[in-house]
Amino acid sequence: MWEQTNHQLYKKFIFNDFSEAFAFMVRVALIAEAMNHHPKWTNVWNTVEIWLSTHDAGDVVTDKDIKLSQKIDALISH
């Protein structure tokens, strides 16, 4: 479940190892690039944290963020 905090959508993803986490990040990067909507994120070993907000809308959550979060969730559900 994505949390809305500080005008951002936030979610933490935990994987079995670094390889799984990095592969997930690559898949997210391809989607984000196609949408021209890039997340703020961190990765430490098996954990990826993502924050979404729309910078050109004043750093608030918009439909772009919701759509990207749904596409990210779809990667996990497969």
KEDO-591981 format. One record per atom (N, C-alpha, C, CB): residue in three letters; atom name; x, y, z. Coordinates in Angstrom, 1 decimal. Atoms other than C-alpha are relative to their C-alpha. Glycine has a CB too. Layout:
BEGIN
+-----+----+--------+--------+--------+
!   r !  a !      x !      y !      z !
+-----+----+--------+--------+--------+
! ala ! CA !      X !      Y !      Z !
...
+-----+----+--------+--------+--------+
END
This chain:
BEGIN
+-----+----+--------+--------+--------+
!   r !  a !      x !      y !      z !
+-----+----+--------+--------+--------+
! met !  N !    0.8 !   -1.2 !    0.0 !
! met ! CA !    0.0 !    0.0 !    0.0 !
! met !  C !    0.9 !    1.2 !    0.0 !
! met ! CB !   -1.0 !    0.0 !    1.2 !
! trp !  N !   -0.7 !   -1.3 !    0.1 !
! trp ! CA !    1.3 !    3.4 !   -1.0 !
! trp !  C !   -0.5 !    0.9 !    1.1 !
! trp ! CB !   -0.1 !    0.7 !   -1.4 !
! glu !  N !    0.4 !   -1.0 !   -1.0 !
! glu ! CA !    1.3 !    6.0 !    1.8 !
! glu !  C !    0.2 !    1.4 !   -0.6 !
! glu ! CB !    0.9 !   -0.1 !    1.3 !
! gln !  N !   -0.1 !   -1.4 !    0.4 !
! gln ! CA !    0.7 !    9.7 !    1.1 !
! gln !  C !    0.5 !    0.8 !    1.2 !
! gln ! CB !   -1.3 !    0.6 !   -0.6 !
! thr !  N !   -0.7 !   -0.7 !   -1.0 !
! thr ! CA !    3.1 !   11.7 !    3.2 !
! thr !  C !    0.8 !    1.1 !   -0.5 !
! thr ! CB !    0.8 !   -0.9 !    0.9 !
! asn !  N !   -0.8 !   -1.1 !    0.5 !
! asn ! CA !    4.7 !   15.1 !    2.8 !
! asn !  C !   -0.2 !    0.3 !   -1.5 !
! asn ! CB !    1.5 !   -0.2 !    0.3 !
! his !  N !    0.4 !   -0.3 !    1.4 !
! his ! CA !    2.9 !   15.7 !   -0.5 !
! his !  C !    0.7 !   -1.0 !   -1.0 !
! his ! CB !    0.4 !    1.4 !   -0.4 !
! gln !  N !   -0.6 !    1.1 !    0.8 !
! gln ! CA !    4.4 !   12.4 !   -1.9 !
! gln !  C !   -0.7 !   -1.3 !    0.2 !
! gln ! CB !    1.5 !   -0.1 !    0.3 !
! leu !  N !    0.4 !    1.4 !   -0.2 !
! leu ! CA !    3.4 !    8.8 !   -2.5 !
! leu !  C !    1.3 !   -0.7 !    0.4 !
! leu ! CB !   -0.7 !   -0.6 !   -1.2 !
! tyr !  N !   -1.2 !    0.7 !   -0.5 !
! tyr ! CA !    5.8 !    6.5 !   -0.6 !
! tyr !  C !   -0.3 !   -1.5 !    0.1 !
! tyr ! CB !    0.5 !    0.6 !    1.3 !
! lys !  N !    0.2 !    1.4 !   -0.3 !
! lys ! CA !    6.3 !    2.8 !   -0.6 !
! lys !  C !    1.4 !   -0.7 !    0.1 !
! lys ! CB !   -0.8 !   -0.7 !   -1.2 !
! lys !  N !   -1.2 !    0.7 !   -0.1 !
! lys ! CA !    9.0 !    0.4 !    0.5 !
! lys !  C !   -0.2 !   -1.4 !   -0.5 !
! lys ! CB !    0.5 !   -0.1 !    1.6 !
! phe !  N !    0.1 !    1.3 !    0.6 !
! phe ! CA !    9.7 !   -2.8 !   -1.4 !
! phe !  C !    1.2 !   -0.8 !    0.5 !
! phe ! CB !    0.1 !    0.1 !   -1.6 !
! ile !  N !   -1.1 !    0.9 !   -0.5 !
! ile ! CA !   11.8 !   -5.7 !    0.1 !
! ile !  C !    0.0 !   -1.3 !   -0.9 !
! ile ! CB !   -0.2 !   -0.3 !    1.5 !
! phe !  N !   -0.2 !    1.1 !    0.9 !
! phe ! CA !   13.2 !   -8.4 !   -2.1 !
! phe !  C !    0.9 !   -1.0 !    0.7 !
! phe ! CB !    0.7 !    0.4 !   -1.3 !
! asn !  N !   -0.8 !    1.0 !   -0.6 !
! asn ! CA !   15.2 !  -11.6 !   -1.4 !
! asn !  C !    1.5 !    0.4 !    0.0 !
! asn ! CB !   -0.1 !   -1.3 !   -0.8 !
! asp !  N !   -1.4 !   -0.3 !    0.0 !
! asp ! CA !   18.5 !  -10.1 !   -2.4 !
! asp !  C !    0.2 !    1.2 !   -0.9 !
! asp ! CB !    0.9 !   -1.2 !   -0.6 !
! phe !  N !   -0.3 !   -1.2 !    0.7 !
! phe ! CA !   20.3 !   -7.2 !   -4.2 !
! phe !  C !   -0.4 !   -0.2 !   -1.5 !
! phe ! CB !    1.4 !    0.3 !    0.1 !
! ser !  N !    0.3 !    0.2 !    1.4 !
! ser ! CA !   19.9 !   -8.8 !   -7.7 !
! ser !  C !   -1.5 !    0.2 !   -0.3 !
! ser ! CB !    0.4 !   -1.4 !   -0.4 !
! glu !  N !    1.4 !   -0.2 !    0.2 !
! glu ! CA !   16.1 !   -8.9 !   -7.3 !
! glu !  C !   -0.4 !    1.4 !    0.1 !
! glu ! CB !   -0.8 !   -0.9 !    1.0 !
! ala !  N !    0.3 !   -1.4 !   -0.2 !
! ala ! CA !   16.0 !   -5.4 !   -6.0 !
! ala !  C !    0.4 !    0.8 !   -1.2 !
! ala ! CB !    0.6 !    0.6 !    1.2 !
! phe !  N !   -0.5 !   -0.7 !    1.2 !
! phe ! CA !   18.1 !   -4.1 !   -8.9 !
! phe !  C !   -0.7 !   -0.3 !   -1.2 !
! phe ! CB !    1.5 !   -0.3 !   -0.2 !
! ala !  N !    0.9 !    0.4 !    1.1 !
! ala ! CA !   16.1 !   -6.0 !  -11.5 !
! ala !  C !   -1.3 !    0.8 !    0.0 !
! ala ! CB !   -0.2 !   -1.5 !   -0.1 !
! phe !  N !    1.2 !   -0.8 !   -0.2 !
! phe ! CA !   13.0 !   -4.3 !  -10.1 !
! phe !  C !    0.2 !    1.4 !   -0.4 !
! phe ! CB !   -0.5 !   -0.2 !    1.4 !
! met !  N !   -0.4 !   -1.4 !    0.2 !
! met ! CA !   14.7 !   -0.9 !  -10.3 !
! met !  C !    0.1 !    0.2 !   -1.5 !
! met ! CB !    1.2 !    0.4 !    0.7 !
! val !  N !   -0.2 !   -0.1 !    1.5 !
! val ! CA !   15.6 !   -1.5 !  -14.0 !
! val !  C !   -1.4 !    0.0 !   -0.7 !
! val ! CB !    0.8 !   -1.2 !   -0.6 !
! arg !  N !    1.4 !    0.0 !    0.6 !
! arg ! CA !   11.9 !   -2.4 !  -14.8 !
! arg !  C !   -0.7 !    1.3 !    0.3 !
! arg ! CB !   -0.8 !   -1.2 !    0.5 !
! val !  N !    0.6 !   -1.3 !   -0.3 !
! val ! CA !   10.7 !    0.7 !  -13.0 !
! val !  C !    0.6 !    1.1 !   -0.8 !
! val ! CB !    0.1 !    0.3 !    1.6 !
! ala !  N !   -0.7 !   -1.1 !    0.7 !
! ala ! CA !   13.3 !    2.9 !  -14.7 !
! ala !  C !   -0.5 !    0.0 !   -1.5 !
! ala ! CB !    1.5 !   -0.3 !    0.0 !
! leu !  N !    0.5 !    0.1 !    1.4 !
! leu ! CA !   12.0 !    1.7 !  -18.2 !
! leu !  C !   -1.4 !    0.6 !   -0.1 !
! leu ! CB !    0.0 !   -1.4 !   -0.5 !
! ile !  N !    1.4 !   -0.5 !    0.0 !
! ile ! CA !    8.4 !    2.5 !  -17.3 !
! ile !  C !    0.1 !    1.5 !    0.3 !
! ile ! CB !   -0.8 !   -0.6 !    1.1 !
! ala !  N !   -0.1 !   -1.4 !   -0.4 !
! ala ! CA !    9.4 !    5.9 !  -15.7 !
! ala !  C !    0.5 !    0.8 !   -1.2 !
! ala ! CB !    0.9 !    0.2 !    1.2 !
! glu !  N !   -0.5 !   -0.7 !    1.2 !
! glu ! CA !   11.4 !    6.9 !  -18.8 !
! glu !  C !   -1.1 !    0.1 !   -1.1 !
! glu ! CB !    1.2 !   -0.8 !   -0.5 !
! ala !  N !    1.1 !   -0.1 !    1.0 !
! ala ! CA !    8.5 !    6.0 !  -21.1 !
! ala !  C !   -1.1 !    1.0 !    0.4 !
! ala ! CB !   -0.6 !   -1.4 !   -0.2 !
! met !  N !    1.0 !   -0.9 !   -0.4 !
! met ! CA !    6.2 !    8.1 !  -19.0 !
! met !  C !    0.6 !    1.4 !    0.2 !
! met ! CB !   -0.6 !   -0.5 !    1.3 !
! asn !  N !   -0.7 !   -1.3 !   -0.3 !
! asn ! CA !    8.8 !   10.9 !  -18.6 !
! asn !  C !   -0.4 !    0.5 !    1.4 !
! asn ! CB !   -0.3 !    1.1 !   -1.1 !
! his !  N !    0.4 !   -0.3 !   -1.4 !
! his ! CA !    8.1 !   10.8 !  -14.9 !
! his !  C !    0.9 !   -0.8 !    0.9 !
! his ! CB !   -1.5 !   -0.3 !    0.3 !
! his !  N !   -1.1 !    0.8 !   -0.6 !
! his ! CA !   11.1 !    9.8 !  -12.8 !
! his !  C !   -0.2 !    0.1 !    1.6 !
! his ! CB !    1.3 !    0.6 !   -0.4 !
! pro !  N !    0.2 !    0.0 !   -1.5 !
! pro ! CA !   10.9 !    8.8 !   -9.1 !
! pro !  C !    1.3 !    0.4 !    0.7 !
! pro ! CB !   -0.4 !   -1.4 !    0.4 !
! lys !  N !   -1.1 !   -0.1 !   -0.9 !
! lys ! CA !   13.1 !    9.7 !   -6.2 !
! lys !  C !    0.0 !   -1.4 !    0.7 !
! lys ! CB !   -0.2 !    1.2 !    1.1 !
! trp !  N !    0.0 !    1.3 !   -0.6 !
! trp ! CA !   14.3 !    6.4 !   -4.8 !
! trp !  C !    1.4 !   -0.3 !    0.6 !
! trp ! CB !   -0.3 !   -1.1 !   -1.0 !
! thr !  N !   -1.2 !    0.4 !   -0.6 !
! thr ! CA !   16.9 !    4.7 !   -2.7 !
! thr !  C !    0.1 !   -1.6 !   -0.1 !
! thr ! CB !    0.2 !    0.5 !    1.4 !
! asn !  N !   -0.1 !    1.4 !    0.0 !
! asn ! CA !   18.3 !    1.2 !   -2.8 !
! asn !  C !    1.2 !   -0.4 !    1.0 !
! asn ! CB !    0.3 !   -0.6 !   -1.4 !
! val !  N !   -1.0 !    0.6 !   -0.8 !
! val ! CA !   20.2 !   -0.6 !    0.0 !
! val !  C !   -0.2 !   -1.5 !    0.1 !
! val ! CB !    0.0 !    0.6 !    1.5 !
! trp !  N !    0.0 !    1.5 !    0.1 !
! trp ! CA !   20.9 !   -4.3 !   -0.6 !
! trp !  C !   -1.3 !   -0.5 !   -0.6 !
! trp ! CB !    0.3 !   -0.6 !    1.3 !
! asn !  N !    1.3 !    0.6 !    0.5 !
! asn ! CA !   17.4 !   -5.9 !   -0.9 !
! asn !  C !   -1.2 !    0.9 !    0.1 !
! asn ! CB !   -0.3 !   -1.3 !    0.8 !
! thr !  N !    1.1 !   -0.9 !   -0.3 !
! thr ! CA !   15.3 !   -2.8 !   -0.1 !
! thr !  C !    0.1 !    1.2 !   -1.0 !
! thr ! CB !    0.1 !    0.5 !    1.4 !
! val !  N !    0.2 !   -1.1 !    0.9 !
! val ! CA !   14.0 !   -0.2 !   -2.6 !
! val !  C !   -1.1 !    0.9 !    0.6 !
! val ! CB !   -0.3 !   -0.4 !   -1.5 !
! glu !  N !    1.0 !   -1.0 !   -0.5 !
! glu ! CA !   12.2 !    2.9 !   -1.3 !
! glu !  C !   -0.3 !    1.0 !   -1.1 !
! glu ! CB !    0.4 !    0.7 !    1.3 !
! ile !  N !    0.4 !   -0.9 !    1.1 !
! ile ! CA !   10.3 !    5.1 !   -3.8 !
! ile !  C !   -0.9 !    1.1 !    0.6 !
! ile ! CB !   -0.7 !   -0.8 !   -1.1 !
! trp !  N !    0.9 !   -1.2 !   -0.3 !
! trp ! CA !    8.8 !    8.6 !   -3.4 !
! trp !  C !   -0.4 !    0.6 !   -1.3 !
! trp ! CB !    0.8 !    1.1 !    0.9 !
! leu !  N !    0.5 !   -0.6 !    1.2 !
! leu ! CA !    6.6 !   10.0 !   -6.1 !
! leu !  C !   -0.7 !    1.3 !    0.2 !
! leu ! CB !   -1.0 !   -1.0 !   -0.7 !
! ser !  N !    0.7 !   -1.3 !    0.1 !
! ser ! CA !    5.5 !   13.6 !   -6.7 !
! ser !  C !    0.3 !    0.6 !   -1.3 !
! ser ! CB !    0.5 !    0.9 !    1.2 !
! thr !  N !   -0.2 !   -0.6 !    1.3 !
! thr ! CA !    5.2 !   15.8 !   -9.7 !
! thr !  C !    0.7 !    1.4 !    0.2 !
! thr ! CB !   -1.4 !    0.2 !   -0.7 !
! his !  N !   -0.8 !   -1.2 !   -0.3 !
! his ! CA !    7.9 !   18.4 !   -9.6 !
! his !  C !   -0.6 !    1.3 !   -0.7 !
! his ! CB !    1.4 !   -0.2 !   -0.5 !
! asp !  N !    0.4 !   -1.2 !    0.7 !
! asp ! CA !    6.5 !   20.7 !  -12.3 !
! asp !  C !   -1.4 !    0.4 !    0.4 !
! asp ! CB !    0.0 !   -0.2 !   -1.5 !
! ala !  N !    1.3 !   -0.4 !   -0.6 !
! ala ! CA !    3.1 !   20.8 !  -10.4 !
! ala !  C !    0.2 !    0.6 !    1.4 !
! ala ! CB !   -0.9 !   -1.2 !    0.0 !
! gly !  N !   -0.2 !   -0.5 !   -1.3 !
! gly ! CA !    4.8 !   22.1 !   -7.3 !
! gly !  C !    0.3 !   -1.0 !    1.1 !
! gly ! CB !   -1.1 !    0.8 !    0.5 !
! asp !  N !   -0.4 !    1.1 !   -0.9 !
! asp ! CA !    6.0 !   18.8 !   -5.8 !
! asp !  C !   -1.2 !   -0.5 !    0.8 !
! asp ! CB !    1.1 !    0.4 !    1.0 !
! val !  N !    1.2 !    0.6 !   -0.7 !
! val ! CA !    2.5 !   17.4 !   -5.0 !
! val !  C !   -0.3 !   -1.2 !   -0.8 !
! val ! CB !   -1.2 !    1.0 !    0.0 !
! val !  N !    0.5 !    1.3 !    0.6 !
! val ! CA !    0.8 !   14.1 !   -5.9 !
! val !  C !   -1.0 !    0.4 !   -1.1 !
! val ! CB !   -0.6 !   -1.0 !    1.0 !
! thr !  N !    0.9 !   -0.2 !    1.1 !
! thr ! CA !   -0.9 !   14.2 !   -9.3 !
! thr !  C !   -0.4 !   -1.4 !   -0.6 !
! thr ! CB !    0.6 !    0.9 !   -1.1 !
! asp !  N !    0.4 !    1.3 !    0.7 !
! asp ! CA !   -2.5 !   11.6 !  -11.6 !
! asp !  C !    1.2 !   -0.7 !   -0.6 !
! asp ! CB !   -0.9 !    0.4 !   -1.2 !
! lys !  N !   -1.2 !    0.7 !    0.5 !
! lys ! CA !    1.0 !   11.0 !  -13.1 !
! lys !  C !    0.6 !   -0.9 !    1.1 !
! lys ! CB !    1.0 !    1.1 !   -0.4 !
! asp !  N !   -0.6 !    0.8 !   -1.1 !
! asp ! CA !    2.2 !    9.7 !   -9.7 !
! asp !  C !   -0.9 !   -1.2 !    0.3 !
! asp ! CB !    0.1 !    0.9 !    1.3 !
! ile !  N !    0.9 !    1.1 !   -0.2 !
! ile ! CA !   -0.9 !    7.6 !   -9.2 !
! ile !  C !    0.1 !   -1.1 !   -1.1 !
! ile ! CB !   -1.5 !    0.5 !    0.1 !
! lys !  N !   -0.2 !    1.0 !    1.1 !
! lys ! CA !   -0.5 !    6.0 !  -12.7 !
! lys !  C !    1.3 !   -0.7 !    0.1 !
! lys ! CB !   -0.1 !    0.8 !   -1.3 !
! leu !  N !   -1.3 !    0.6 !   -0.1 !
! leu ! CA !    3.2 !    5.4 !  -12.1 !
! leu !  C !    0.0 !   -1.0 !    1.2 !
! leu ! CB !    1.1 !    1.0 !    0.2 !
! ser !  N !    0.1 !    0.9 !   -1.1 !
! ser ! CA !    2.5 !    3.8 !   -8.7 !
! ser !  C !   -0.8 !   -1.3 !   -0.4 !
! ser ! CB !   -0.7 !    0.7 !    1.2 !
! gln !  N !    0.8 !    1.2 !    0.4 !
! gln ! CA !   -0.1 !    1.5 !  -10.3 !
! gln !  C !    0.8 !   -0.9 !   -0.9 !
! gln ! CB !   -1.3 !    0.4 !   -0.7 !
! lys !  N !   -0.9 !    0.8 !    0.9 !
! lys ! CA !    2.4 !    0.4 !  -13.0 !
! lys !  C !    1.1 !   -0.7 !    0.8 !
! lys ! CB !    0.6 !    0.9 !   -1.1 !
! ile !  N !   -1.0 !    0.6 !   -0.9 !
! ile ! CA !    5.0 !   -0.2 !  -10.3 !
! ile !  C !   -0.6 !   -1.2 !    0.7 !
! ile ! CB !    0.6 !    1.0 !    1.0 !
! asp !  N !    0.7 !    1.1 !   -0.7 !
! asp ! CA !    2.5 !   -2.3 !   -8.3 !
! asp !  C !   -0.2 !   -1.2 !   -0.9 !
! asp ! CB !   -1.3 !    0.5 !    0.6 !
! ala !  N !    0.3 !    1.1 !    1.0 !
! ala ! CA !    1.7 !   -4.3 !  -11.5 !
! ala !  C !    1.3 !   -0.9 !   -0.2 !
! ala ! CB !   -0.5 !    0.6 !   -1.3 !
! leu !  N !   -1.3 !    0.7 !    0.1 !
! leu ! CA !    5.4 !   -5.3 !  -11.7 !
! leu !  C !    0.1 !   -1.1 !    1.1 !
! leu ! CB !    1.2 !    0.9 !    0.0 !
! ile !  N !   -0.1 !    0.9 !   -1.1 !
! ile ! CA !    5.2 !   -6.9 !   -8.3 !
! ile !  C !   -1.1 !   -1.1 !    0.0 !
! ile ! CB !   -0.2 !    0.8 !    1.3 !
! ser !  N !    1.1 !    1.0 !    0.0 !
! ser ! CA !    1.9 !   -8.7 !   -8.8 !
! ser !  C !    0.1 !   -1.1 !   -1.0 !
! ser ! CB !   -1.3 !    0.7 !   -0.2 !
! his !  N !   -0.2 !    1.1 !    1.0 !
! his ! CA !    3.2 !  -10.8 !  -11.7 !
! his !  C !    1.0 !   -1.0 !    0.5 !
! his ! CB !    0.5 !    0.6 !   -1.3 !
+-----+----+--------+--------+--------+
END
